[in-house]
Amino acid sequence: MKHIFTLLLSFSLSFASFDNLNSFEADFTQSVTDDKNKSLVYKGHIIASKPQNAVWNYIQPIKKDVYINRFNVTVIEPEIEQVIIRKIDASLDFFNMIQNAKEIEKDKYEANYKESKFTITTNNKIIKSISYIDEFENKVKIVFNNQKQNEEINKEIFVPKYPLEFDIIRD
């Protein structure tokens, strides 16, 4: 579950230094590399909107949907017919935190949260990637493609939907 919170934070960090960014949508490839240089690669699609709404749809190597709002993270894992619902600290405003990221060189920003440093790269103010070291000392890099920023998003997309027969774990 810790990976999910790091993932949430990393997405939120993707809004670095973009005061007028209200929504973001993209395909993504996320690589997680351990200290033995072994990597796992995930692919999927993300849609996010202010104030703190996001949906990460993982497609490969397994299907998983992660819904985020101001109060909860809901992880739906269809392959094991399970839903995990975890409360998050509602006082944490990711977008505000990200708007305070510092440009360290052209098209490269840095943001700090707790004990982690996030590096965000852009091209013409379009988010290209986010890199950071997670709580397990893994190197994480998320690369975005087919990005769309500030487009209208139907808020219904942020409501988790899952079969009632799935096991529900509240944490």
HUGI-V732940 format. One line per field, one symbol per residue. ss: DSSP state (~ for helix, > for strand, _ for the rest). phi: phi as a letter, one per 40 degrees, with the letter a starting at -180 (. if undefined). A space follows every 50 residues. Layout:
BEGIN
ss=???
phi=???
END
This chain:
BEGIN
ss=_~~~~~~~~~~~~_________>>>>>>>>>>>_____>>>>>>>>>>>_ __>>>>>>>>___>>>>>___>>>>>>~~~_>>>>>>______~~~~~~_ _>>>>__>>>>>>__>>>>>>>>__>>>>>>>>_____>>>>>>>>>>>_ ____~~~~________>>>>_
phi=.ccccccdcccdcccdfbdccbaaaacabbbbbcccgcbbbbbibbbaac cababbbcbbcbcabbbbbcbbbbbbbccbfbbbbbcbccccbdcccccc cbcbadgbbbbbafbbbbbbbbafgbcbabbabccbgccbbbbbbfcbbg ccbcccccccbacccccbbbb
END
